[in-house]
Amino acid sequence: MTDFDKEPLVRAVKQAFDYLDGLPERRVAATARTEDLHALLGGPLPDRPTPATDTMDVLRRVQEEGGVVASSGPRYFGYVIGGTLPVSIAADWLVSAWDPAAGVHDLGPAVAVAEHTAGQWLLDLLGLPPTASVGFPTGCTMGHLTALAAARHHLLARVGWDVERDGLQGAPRVRVIGGEQRHLTIDLALRYLGFGAGRVEVVPADHEGRMRVAELKAVLAAGSGPAIVCAQAGDVHSGAVDPLDEICAVAHDYGAWVHVDAAFGLWAAASPRLRGLVAGIEAADSVASDAHKWLNVPYDCGLVFVAHPEAHRAAMLTERAAYLPPGTPGERDNIEWVPDFSRRARSLPVWAALRTLGRSGVAELVERCCELARRFADGIAAIPGAQVLNEVALNQVMVRFGDDDTLTQEVITRLQRRGVCWFGGTVWHGRAAMRVSVSSWRTTREDVDRSVAEIRAVAAELVRVPSAR
């Protein structure tokens, strides 16, 4: 098997075009049964080589027989998942074809330069300090890990402890303070770093999920020593943003490091109309976000920004393997800014998306999604028995039907089964709710109206509205 066979690539391109062209009317939910997918994809490992075209035929059948969720389509509103811009797909295809080992400059100089450029563009676009360092991890979880590792280094170095050399045993305790509505991935990163998720000092939040600044100040005042404050821009349910300017001011008065989980909310900073929602984020010590959400690039691509590049680099790379080049000033080695040595050139689709959209294109994408979320909220609020539970600040809408968890869950199940649109369920303030996330460049007003009509139809089947007396 030494000849280069183009036929699998030709088939993949045709199959991808068929899929992408059909997305507007494709059934959103996967319909294939797990046992059918095992029959297609499973079985014993073949003893002998199989024609690549046969393998591609299996993948074609998986696609045709409903084994793929159309999460990149215009009516997927479940998790906060963006679509995929055509230019970002194209760049991702080239990444697979080039197959650069994107960790060091001399293995992929074009990728290193594109990554540096994309990082500088993002700092400018999002109003973050131009001197901040930028990394492209797999996603927000590893973004948190990277940022909190930088915080750990910075705070412990300040009290004379070398955590990279000596570890945490015997180290001064670093306090971690977070809002009660923080995302699970913050706790995961704390576990991985040895802080322990159970050691978080919790600050109460308001009904929308925003951290209460007065309570934060009280928590900070109740203790001493190095501290990290974890805030968020974009509550995963309501979309609400913590009062970042006040949080940064209070935390910095106590010498604390402020990290912001801005998985999707950071992108509000790209819009002149919405930037005020994340005012103060430029004062944070670190920010983690995702490009595979609102920038609409393929999975996986996270982002991490650190206002203290020396701490960022020290936490990630303190020495090089002997076989690696020593590093040249002016040449970016991507391994210095993320945990993984061997890594995909995931920054190239980001570069391609930013270059193609430009400043105004990113702003228009974000603003349009927020406008469509408000359109959703208005349409759903007019449905008998439906309640919109949150203030629609960004692209998230929380919905409940009647006053019964089971009823809300049944509405979600029937909507998924009907296949026109897809919404996910969650629990918010102890009650079942349906979450609407608008993140795709493909979604139009017509898609929203069509989805609202589906919700209305399902609700009419299930919701009993009390008659007026």
N, C-alpha and C positions, 0 to 999 in steps of 0.2 A: 504494500500500500504506500508507494512512494510518489505516484503521479498526483498532481493537483487536480482534483475533480471539482469542476465548477457547478455541476448540476445541483448538488444540495443547496448551494447559495442561490442559484436561480429559482429553485422551488421555494426557498425561504422568503425571498423577496416577493414572489407572487402571492404566497400565503399571507405574508404580512400586509400586503396591499388589500387583499380580500378582507382581512380582519378589520383593518383601519377604515376601509371604505364602508363596511357594513356596521360600524359602531353606532351611528345615529339611530338605527332601527333594530339593532341586535338586542336580544333578551339580556337583561343586565345580570341576573343571577345565574350561576352555574346550574345546569340541569342534569348533568351526568351523575349517575350514582357512583359511590366510592368503589363498589365491587366491579362496576364496568370499567372504571379507570385502572383498577388493578389488573383486569383482564387485558387491557390495551398496553399498559406500561410495565406490568410486572412479569412474573414467570422467572425461570432460571436464567442465569447468564448464558448467552449463546456460547457454544464450544468453539465455533469458527467465525471468521469475519462475516458480517452481514452487509449487503449493499447499502450505501448511505441513502440512496433513494428510498429504500424500504423503511429506514428509520424516519425519514422525513414524511413518509406516508402515514406512519403511526401518529406523528405530531399533527398532521393535517386532520386525521380522524378525531384526535382529542379536541381540536378546535371546533370542528364541525359538529361534534356530538355533545357540545355543551360542557366541556371540562374547564373552561376559562371564565372567570368573573370579569365582566366588562367594566372594570374599575376605572379605565381611562376614557370611558365614554361620557356623553353629555348628561346622563341622568343617574349617575352614581353619586349618592350623597351620604354614604355611610361614614367610614372613617375619614380623617382629613387626608385625602389622597388626591393629588393633582392629576390632570391628564398628562399627556406627553406631547410637547410641541414637535412638529415634524422635523425642525432643524436639530432638536436635541436627540431625537431618534436617529437621525442620519449621523450625527457626531458619535453617538454610542455604537452604531454599526462600525464606524471607522476605528473606534477604540478596540473593538473585537478583532478587526482585521489587522491593525497595526500591532496589537498585543504588546504594548510597551510595559516593562516593569517600571512602574511610575514612581518608585521610591527615591531614586537618585537621578541627578541631572544627566550624568553621562549615559544613562540607559534610555533616556527619553527627553532630550533637550527641548523639543518643541512642546511637549506636555508640561515640562517644568516652567517654561516661559508663559504658556497659556494659563497655567494655574496661578502663577504670580500675578498676571494681568487680571484674571477673574477676581482674585482676592482684592486687588486695589480698586477695581470697579465696584465691588460689593461694599467696601468701606465708604466709598464716595456716595453710592446710591442710597445707602441706609443711614448715612449721617453718623457713622462711627469714627473714632479717632483714626486719622490717617497713619499713625505710627503703630497701630495695633497689628498683631500677627494673626494670620488666618490659616486654618487647617480645614481639610476636606475629609472628615471621617465617614464611616458607613452611614451613620444616622445620628439622631439627637442623643440617644443613649451614650454612644461613644463620644459625642460632643460634650456631654456633661462630664463623662469620665476624664476627658482631656482637660477641660476647664477646671474641674475640681482638683485634679492632680497638680495643675499649675498653682491653684490657690493653696494647696497643702504645702508645696515647695516654698512659695513666697512667705506664708505666715510662719512656718517653722524655721526657715532661714533667718527670719527677722529676730527670732529668739535663740539663734545659735545652734539649731538642730539640722543636720543633713539627713533628710528623710530618705533620699534616694540611696544613700550609703548605709544608713543605720536602721531604716525601717521605722515602724510605729511603736514597737515595744520599748517602753521607757521614755517615749517622746512626750513633751508637754501636750496636754489634751487640746484638740481643736474643736471648739463648739460649732455645731451646724444647726442653723435656725432656718425653718422653712414654713411656708403657709400651709394651713390644713387642707387646702385644695391642690397642693402640688401634685405633679404627675408622677406616676409610678417609676418612670425612668430616672428621676432624681434619686429615689431610694435604691434603685438597682446600681447606679454609679457609686453611691455611698457604700453599698455592700462590697462591690468589686475593689474599692480603694481601702477597705479596712476601717472605715469610719463607723459602719454599722447603721442600718436603717432605723433601728430602734432607739438610737441615741439622738435623733432629731428633736430639737426643742421647737414645739409647734406654736405658731402664731395663729389666732383665730382669723377667720375670713368673713366678709359680709355675704349677703344672700347670692350675689353674683359670682362669688369666689375670689374677690379681691382681698389681699392682705390688709389688715387694719394696722395703720402706722403707729397709733398710740400704743397698741398691744405689742408691736415689735419693739418699740422703745422700752417698754416695761421689761420684756424678756432680755434685751441686751443689758439693761441696767441691773438685772438680777444676778448676773454672772460676771466673770472676768476671763481674761486670756484671749488667745487668738480665736477669731470667729469668722465663719462664712455665713452669709445670709443668701438664701435661695429664693428669688422672686420669680414671677412669671408674667409673660406678655402673651396673653391669649389662653384663657382657661379652656381646657379641652371640651367643656360642656357649653359654657355661656359665651366664650370668646372674650370675656372681660380681661382687662389689663390692670395689673397692680399699679398703684401710684408710684411709679418708678423714681420720679424726681425726688419725692419725699423719702422714699426708702433709701436711695443712695445717700442722701444728705445725712439722715439719721445714722445709718450703718457706718459711714465714713467718720462721723464724729466719734464713734467707738473703735475706730481702727479696723473695722471688719471689711472683708472682701465681699463684694456683691456679685453674685452669679445670677443671670437671667435665663430661665427656660423660655425661649421664644420660638418654639418649634414652627409655628406658623404666624404668630402675631408680629414677629419682627418685620414682616413684609409690609405692614402698615406704614413703616418709615419710608417706603419707596414712593408713597403718594403724598403730594403736598396737602391734599384735603384731609388725609387720615393721620398724618405724622404726629399731630398733637396727642393722639391716643397713647403713643409710646414715648412721650416726652420724658427725658431723663435717662433713656437707655444708653445714651452716649457717655454717661458718667459711670456706667457699670464697669466692673473689672473684667468680666467675661460674659459672653453671650453664646448660647448654642441654638441652632436652628436647623431646618431642613430645606434643601433645595428641591427635593422630590415631592414636596407638598406644593406650595403656591407658585414656585418658579416653573413647575410643570416639566421637570427633567426626569428621565427614567430612574427607577430605583437601582442601586441605592446611592444616595448622596446627602450627607449631613454637612453642616457648617459649624465651625467654632471660631470665635473671635476673642482674643485676649489682649487687654490693654497693657500688659506687661510681657513683652516678647521674651525677655531673658528668663522669666519664670516658666513661660510656656515651653521654651526649648529645653530648659534644664529638666523639666518634668518628663519630657518625652525621650530625650537622647542625651545621655551623659558621656558616652564613649562609643566609638565606632568599631565594628568588626574589622579585623586586619585586612580583609579582602576588599573593603569599601574604599573608594577614593576619599582623601581627607577633607574635601569640601573646599570650594573656591569662592572667594568673595564675589558677590554679584550673581552667583548661580544658585538657584533654589534646589535644595534637596528636600523633597516632600516628607521624607521619613522623620524630619526634625519636628514636625508639627502634628503628627497623629500617631497612635499606638502601633499601627501595623507597618512592618517592613515591606512585605510583598503586598502590593495593592494595585487595584485597577485604576486607570486614568479617568476617574469619575468626575474630575473637574473639567474635562473637555466639553461635555454637553452643557455645563454651566456657562463656560466661556461662549459657546455657540448661541445659547439662548439669550444671554445678555447682549451680545453683539448684534443679534438679529432684532430683538425687541427694542433695545435702547432704553434710555431713562423713561421716556413717555410711554413706551409700550408696556413696561413692567407696571407703571402706575395705573395704566388703563386696565390691565388684567386684574389687579388687586381691587380697584374701585368698582369694576363691573361685577365681580363676585360678591362684594359687599352689597351692592345695589340689588342683586338677584336674591341674596339672603333676606333682605328687607321685603322684597316682593313675595318671597315664600311666606314670611311671617304674616304679611297682610292677607294673603290668600287663605292661609290655614286658619287665621283668627276668625274668618267669616264662615267657617264650617261649623255647623251645630255640634256641640259636644266637645270641640277641640279647644285646647288652651295653649297659648304660647307662654312659656315659663320664664323667659329671660328677656333682658334688654338686648336688642340686637345691635351690638357694637361693631362686630366685624362680619365674619362669614358663617357664624354658628347660630342655629335656631334650635331651641329645645321645646318639645311638644308633648302634651299628655292628652289622653282621650278619656272623658268622664272622670271618675274618681276611683278608678279600679286598675290596679297594676296588670291584672290578667287581660283586661280589655285593651290596654295600650300594647301589650305584648302581642295580642292576637292581630291587631291592626298592622303591626310591623310584619308579622309572619305572612299575612295575606298579601301585603304589598310586595314583599319579596317573591312570593309565589307567582303573582301576576306577571312579574318580569318587566314591566314598563319602566320602573324606577326602583332604586334600592336605598333603604334607610336602615340604620343600625339602632339597636336598643341600648339603653344604659340605665343606670340608677343614679339619680341626682337628688340630694337631700333626702335619701331614704325612700324615694318613690320611683317607680318605673317611668321612663320617658323615651321618646323617639328623638334621635339626634339628626339634624339636617346640617351637612357640611357642604358648602359650595366652594370648590377649589379648582375646577377644571376650566381651561381656556375654551373648551368646546361648548359649555353650557350657555344656552340662550334664554331669552324671555319665554319663547315658545316651549322650551323644555321645562321651565318652571311651571308654566300654566298647565301643561299636560300632566305634570306630576301632581299638582294641586288637585286637578280633576280626578286623578286616580285616588288620592287620599280621600276626597269627598265621597267618591263612590264606595270605597271600602267602609268609611265611617258610617255611611247611610245604612249599610248592611248590619252594623254591629252596635252603633251607639243609640241608646234610647234617650231622647231629649224630653225632659218633663214638660207636660202641657201647661200652658198658662192658665191661671185660675182667676 
